[in-house]
Amino acid sequence: MSNVLKRNRAVSNSEYITKARAIREEITSLVMNEKIVRKRYRYVYSIPMIDICRKLDQNATTYYNCMGTDDEFFNLYNRKIEALRNMYDCCDYLLHELLSLRNRFYI
């Protein structure tokens, strides 16, 4: 039994969920800035990066929400590993795209 009153309980986000959301906000504001990515390049560069940020956030949330009983341990473990791999792939893609933007637009 928890010693915290029910009215004071809240769902706490783990640090990786907070970081994923911060990355999503920063990259969205960066690539939607007219001074950094011009309008004619926005659909080519910005929209895919924003979608990848959304996937990163979704995978972090999926990783956090994987809970269950001991009987489901193997399936939960596989789902967590898949979510971690997807988060890594998203971060890797974002890094390469940001480096490409830096070289192309001289950020």
Stockholm file with secondary structure:
# STOCKHOLM 1.0

chainA/1-107         MSNVLKRNRAVSNSEYITKARAIREEITSLVMNEKIVRKRYRYVYSIPMIDICRKLDQNATTYYNCMGTDDEFFNLYNRKIEALRNMYDCCDYLLHELLSLRNRFYI
#=GR chainA/1-107 SS CCSSCGGGCCCCCCHHHHHHHHHHHHHHHHHTCTTTSCHHHIIIIIHHHHHHHHHHHHHHHHHHHCCCCGGGHHHHHHHHHHHHHHHHHHHHHHHHHHHHHHHHHTC
#=GC SS_cons         CCSSCGGGCCCCCCHHHHHHHHHHHHHHHHHTCTTTSCHHHIIIIIHHHHHHHHHHHHHHHHHHHCCCCGGGHHHHHHHHHHHHHHHHHHHHHHHHHHHHHHHHHTC
//
